[in-house]
Amino acid sequence: MASNSSGSRNQVLVPQAKAALQSMKTEAAQSLGVQIPADGYYGNVTSRDAGSLGGYITKKLVQMAEQQLSGGSR
């Protein structure tokens, strides 16, 4: 396994996408009523809340991909 000095295995391959991903995370948290930690440490977020955020974001990304593949918006 490759070593990463930051301790995180997640890497944003497209730097411009970082802001969009953060925006999506904020939108998901607001929709679900989940508090995003101000310090960025998610260790105190419950597994249920973290899973809900991930599921919501995945659902939105799939919807966006389906729209792009279908050639338009729904």
N, C-alpha and C positions, 0 to 999 in steps of 0.2 A: 504494500500500500504506500502511495506517495505521501511524503510528509508535507504538512502545511503549517507554516509558522503562526498563522492566526488562530489555529485550533479548530477552525470551521472547515468542513468538507464541501460546503456549498460555495460555488463560484458562479458569478454572473458573467456569462460569456460575452454579452453585449452590454457594455457600460451604460448606454442610453436607456436600457431596460430597467435599470435599478430604481429609478424614480417611479416608473410605471408600476413596478412590482410593489413598492412601498405604498403607493396610492391605492392599489388593489387591496393590500393588507389592511389599510386604514378603513376603506369602504366596508370590507368584510367584517371587521371588528365592530364598526358602528351598527351595521345591519343585525349582527348577532348579539349585541350588548356585551361584548368582551372588552375588557380593559387591556390596552397595549402598554407594556411596561415602558416608562419614560427612559430607563437606562438601557433598554434593548435586551435585557436578560430575561429569557422566557422560562427559566428554571422554576419560577414560582407560579406559572400559569398551569392550570389543571390540564391533564391529558385530554379530557373531554373538550375543553375550550380550544386547545391547540389543534385538535383533530377537526373541530368544527370550522376553524379558520382555514385549515388546509383543504378541507372538502369544499368549502364555499369557493375558494380561489380556483381550485381544479375545475369545478363546475363552470365557472365563468370563463376560464381559458378554453375549455372544450366548446362552449357556446360560441366564443369568438372564432375558433378554428372552423367550426361548422359553417358559420356565416361566410367566412372567407372562401371556403371550398365550394359553397353553393353560389358564390358570385354576387352576393348582395346582403342586404339586411332583412331581418324578419320583423 
